[in-house]
Amino acid sequence: MTNKIVNDIARLLPEDMLSEILKHAASNSAADFVNARLSCKAVRAASNYDQIFENVSMEKLNFVPWRKSEKVLQKRCEAAQNAEALYRKGMMDCFSLREFEFGLHCLKKAAEKGHVEAIYTYGIILICFGGELREQGLRIISSLDLTNSSKRRTRIVTSCRLKTENLLSNMWVYAALTEPTRISRSCDSDITERPNSSSTSSEGQAWEASKNVGYCCDPCFWDGEATLFCSLLRKYLIN
């Protein structure tokens, strides 16, 4: 099929259908998106719409893109305020590129879009700062609404821990956080740091979440979670 025929067919498609096709192509792989974009003028014109990239799933894109096509796709997603792209950029800026202010801004924007891991990370960072920022972090992280179901808390926190470790293990970590002072003493729970294990099993990467989730008050739990987060950063920190 010639490019002219492909272009004629693409021009007949409704704009929203063409955008949906491109979104699925980009979500499948960066290479598929590039190939689709190069197929004809109509597709190439549609690929300039920001709403496509705002909603692209980045699940199949490497946490740290190395190929040019992946870097281009990630940049387009960042420019379109894609929540996952903002989260990844925020993590890279904060802990690898040492651009903490910019990274925190990206995490905040992703959190405001409802990105679960961004809410978790942004809230924990603020908790580590202490003072009024700690209280702000607790309020932000409470938006995850984990108080009424220990199973939901276990599932979401375990998922956040796994994603955090997967991301940190794929980048150079040059910055860490100081763990928070344990202010809250309203319950008897004792959340300890995860051992520096080399295990790659899902149980090991989950930081023993099932043992520690759901048995203490929120301030105690999130103070402990922030301590675990700091411990994980130190594990991957390059001295």
N, C-alpha and C positions, 0 to 999 in steps of 0.2 A: 504494500500500500504506500503510495507516494505521500510526501509531506503535504502536497496540495489537497489531496483527498482527506487526509487526517485533519487538516486545518478547516476544510469545509464542513466536516462532520462536527468538529468541536464548536464551530461558530453557531451551529444549529441547536446546541445544548443550552438549556437555561443556565443563567449565571450561577445560581445556587447549586445546581447539580455539578457543574464544572468545578466549583470551589470544593465541593464535598469529595470529588474524585481526587483532587490535588491533596486535600487534607489526609485522605487515606494513603495516598502514595507516600507522602512525607512521613506519616506515622509508621509505615512499613519499613522504609529504609531511606537514607539520604540519597543513595544511588538511584532508587526508583523515582524519587522526586526530581532529581537532576535530569534523568532521562525523559520523564514526562514533560518537564519544562522545555526541553530542547526539541520536542516532537513537532511543535507548530507555533505560529504566532499567537493564536487565540489562547492556547494553554499558557504560553509565556506571559501574556498580558494578565491573565487571571491570577497568575502566581505572585503578582505584586500586591494582592489584597492582604492587608494586615490580619483580617479576621481569620484567614486560613491558618496562619502561624500561631495566633493566640490560642487556638484550640487543638493544635497538633499534639498527639501523644508522643512523648519522648522515651517511652519505655524501652524501645529497641535501639536507642542511640546510646553509645558509650558514655559513661559518666564524664570522662575526659576525652573529647574527640581528638583524633590524630589525623584522620583523613580530611582533605580539603573540603569535600562535599559535606562532611559532618560539621566542620567548623562553620561553613556558610549557613547551613540549616540552623545551627544553634544560634548564630548571630541574628538571623531573621526572626527566630522565636523570641529572643531577648528583646529585640526592637519592638515586637508586637505585644510585649508584656505577658508572654506565656508564663504561667505560674511556675511550672517545673523548671523552665529555663532560668527564671529569676532566682529560684532556690539554688540551682547548681552554681550559678554565677556568684551568688552570695557566699556559698561555702568556699568556693575557690578564692574569692577576694579576701575573705576573712582569714582563712587558715593556710593558704598557700602563697598568694600574691602579696600578702601583708598590706592590703588596701582595706583595712578593717571598716572604716567609715562607709565606704562605697558598698562593701559586702553587706553590712548591717542594713543599709538602705534597701538593697535588693531583697534581703530576707523579710524585711518589714512589708514591702510591697507584695511579695508572694503570700505572706501570712494574711494580709488584708483581702487577698483573693480566695482565702479559704484553704490554701495548700497545707495539708496536715503536717507534713514533715517540717515545713517552714514555720508553722505555728510552734511546733515542739522546739525547734532549734532557736528561734528568735526569743521565745519565752525563757529558755534555759540560759541563754547568753545574758539577758537582762537580770535574771536571778543571780548570776555570778557577780554582777556589778554591785549588788547589795543596795541598801538604803531604799529610796523611793523607786529606783529602777527595779529592784527586786519585787516590790509590790506590784509594779506595772507588769512585770513578767508573769507573776502569778495570775493576774487578771487575764492576760492574753492567753496563757496556756489553759485557763479554765474554760475557754471557748470550745475546747475539744469535747466538753461535756462528758467526762468520764466518771463522774461521781456515783451514778446510779447503777452501774453494771460493772462488776469486777471482770467479767468475761470480755466486755468491750474494752475496758482499760488495758487488760492483758494483750488483747489482739492489736490494738493501735500502738501501744508503747513498744511492744515487741517489733512491730513493723518499722517504727521510727528508728529503733536501735539498729536493726539489721541494715536499713538504708544508710544510716549514718556511717556505720562501719564499712559498708561496701564502697561508699564514696571516698572516705578518708584513705582507704587502702589502695585507691587508684590515683592518688595525687601526692605530691610532695608537701608534707605538713611542716610549716616553718613557724607557726604561731600556736600558742596554747592559751588556756584560760586559768585563772586562779579559782580554785573551788570555793564555793560560798561558805560563809560562817553559818553553822547550824543554829539558827535562832529559835525555831519552833521546838518546844519540848512538851507538846500537848498529848503525846501518846508514847507508848513504850517500844515502838518499832525500831529496828536497827538495820538499815539498808547498807550493806557493806560493798566495797568495791569488788568488781569482778576480777578474778585472777588474770594475770597476764598470760592467757592461754593461747597457744598456736592452733587450737582446734578450728577447723573450717566447717564443722557441722552446724546445722541451723540451731541446734540447742545451745552450742557454745556461743554463737554469734548473738543469740537472743539475750545475753547477759543475765541468764537465769531469771527472766522476767516473770515467769509463772510463780516463782517463789516470793517475789518481792512486790507484786502488784496487788493492790486492793486491801491491804491490811493495816493502813495507817491513815492519818489525816492528810489532806492535800498539801499543806505547807511542808510537813515532814517528808512526804513522798517526793515532792519536786526538789527539795533541798538535796535529798539523796540521789535523785536522778541527775541533777546538775553535777554532783560529785562524780558519778559514774561517767558522765559525758566528758568531764575534765580528765579523768583517768584514761579514757579512750584516746583523747587527743595526745596525751603524753606517750601512749603506746606507739603512735605513728610519728611522733615529733622527731625531726632531723636536727641533731645538735650541731 
